[in-house]
Amino acid sequence: MKNHFKIAAYFVFVAGIVGISASTIFGYSSGPPDGRTGSPADNLQTCNDTGCHNNYALNSGTAAFSISAPSSYTLGETLSISISFGNSSTLKHGFELSALDASNTSVGTFTNVDSNTQVSSAANGINYIKHTSAGSSQSVNASWNVNWTAPADGQGVVTFYAAGNEANGDGTNQSDYIYTTTAQSSTVAATPTTTPTATPVATPTTSACEPEAITLDTKKLNLKLGEGKTVTVTVSGSDDCESEGATVTAVVKTGKNRATVNPATATSDENGQATFTITAGQKKGNSKVVFTVEDSEGEVYTAFVIVKIRKK
């Protein structure tokens, strides 16, 4: 009888320990720990570290994770920023965001606009904004809107660092994809109050067809080692108009040692099109090339192509 009691007590003890551990490990649906944005101030740490969501390599998923922020700000101005997933089909999503100056010091102030986000401050002085439990319960293409208020003094470039979790919703840290991305905003001089003059107003150089979408002529490329192929990007606006003069940026997000893209930026022609060449390196595997275009309000639109590189 005593032996049975000891065995029962042992199992109760073990169950308690497992329960505490599981709660510690898998309780991040209500928000990740501070210091996981992948920024230099976070020592490049994300939730892709050992013992967490590390089944897959960082940025190896097929979703598009991005930050949309205005390219410029004035001192004391409050900016609207969005963090979003595209091309995703999973049940849960999460993120963490920070803002750093050129010396990797936290700058500005984050505020929530709804119950999908929360603000926190770490012991290292870095301010973060991240998802809440309600904010993580977004399936398919999740997004979060936050406010960032610039400091009243000081000038320079602010870099927003974000890490995102594309989770399958099974309540564990298994088989989830982690992504990182950045965006930058620079100070501009405030417009002084002056007496109006007869100086003519310069005609805006933006296209009459404001960019609202970006598409590619292919979503996948199969390349041999050293082979190159062109990809045509089409920028369109409202009512499918063709956006001429839009600047399209191309960057190799994953597999940077496997492929290159040239040029890094191109301007769309009268048909709203820009052409890039993707060239395979000398190492087989997969690479992801992301194309972006920004409208006059700072809204960013994204498309990507998956490059599969083989020996023959």
Steps between C-alpha positions, in 0.01 A plus 500: 500500500785739584671422168178579313476832683863590413445418132183709487673792671790477252269522200318797651835676550620427144167614354531828688852562369398420141201730528715790620754439221233480233342821623838674488588376154168526320347804672627744234169522312443799730830659392867398459774587748671837456813505288393276211480741204829389343648850537865572591377618843343155546824329394310384189283276719155384385260225602688281252762429769579154635217361713236724345345517149807358326374211286572707190777742408434871552313659205464163325118512469309615192297774668579870454562680832536878482489836679317791337622835632533851353847566360532831688380671816521833681603541862216413738282360219289187557525246216260218419688176444369161392661158533354229280520150355419427138470169315441319830248225577565415866263545797716714731740792454708721725764774491732723704623843387761750619635835374874579517716793397840478330670410831246219563334693782124483547334810355145635503190362672262222395128512580218253441206577274294195599506186718710303249830649625679583825801715592790390723841627609800276562774538759742599222291814434349379171128563444294232323150455364369150435185292451254410773301178528220664300751629246649153444161347412515615140504238229628523141636855435529661844578868560546739793479880510704700753602861560857624544570854621835650402712671766470877536874546442780327314519414133600210279386167364276275711498128420198292594590136573231232510486124538185308410368154584294308245357235735289193423290545816563156649592649841868398476818660369531238227475551121467881515686744273684808631572803280686830540466828313595869531382843383656844531375855548707820495446845646397786275514867587171638627341748261550851647207739532551769238298765322348358182669613180425474132760226456351237268444154641708231335308235313514164684711236326286207614311294245131572438454128564588458868648152576256267675627155396811322381498173304763275340495302177609194702492383862772235462828477310704185436864587430816302437821605673614830346183538290304825484139577408295817484196578712251768392331701775173679422384790718132590476259736670131562536285343225811308383665812359870464414723690743783668310805638679464290816824392671517124549755360746632143485685318780604139565334427836611139550777298340714809437802280421300307241361772274536865401255749348588788272429789500419572864244762392322575174237749380180371341443591133186628327351151537566500875773238454858461623737214417752332731751219445537228764824301474579176681828469684712188534308343785177304457195556719215751529498879506227762541506832313258769620383797288342809660346827383388795715224750428512872578344442845770252604285188451719207389385221266693174473538196272762225495638214293643172628821398322594130489864443407620160380823364355350379169 
